[in-house]
Amino acid sequence: MSKWTDIRDSIEDEVSKVKVDESVKQSVTQHIYDDIMPSARKLGDGFTEAVKEQAKTETGWCKVRDLIVLPGVIQGGLWLTEKALKLIIKETTGVDVQSA
């Protein structure tokens, strides 16, 4: 087996042993908000800046894609995910998180 398969199988084995209760779900949600969202935001911002810059040399539907569609989908998805996580964290823990 490949190294990836060994890693995947060990993760699946560990996850199957964990009792998923409310505290685990709250912890995972908070971790996603605190640790994953900032990285996703940075990646999304960099990507949308790059495609918007490339849109200057595009025409037709490629220009629309690079200037409007891709940035809108990425930024909108990130915004929606962040808002949903904030609402979930507030509802389940009573803590009102603020954007960095």
Number of C-alpha atoms within 10 A of each C-alpha: 5 7 8 9 10 11 11 11 12 12 11 11 11 9 11 10 8 9 8 10 8 10 11 12 12 15 12 12 17 18 12 15 20 14 10 12 17 16 11 14 16 10 13 17 15 11 16 20 15 14 17 19 13 14 18 11 9 15 11 8 10 14 17 14 17 22 21 15 14 16 20 14 12 18 17 12 13 18 14 12 14 18 14 13 18 19 16 17 19 13 11 13 12 10 12 11 14 6 9 5
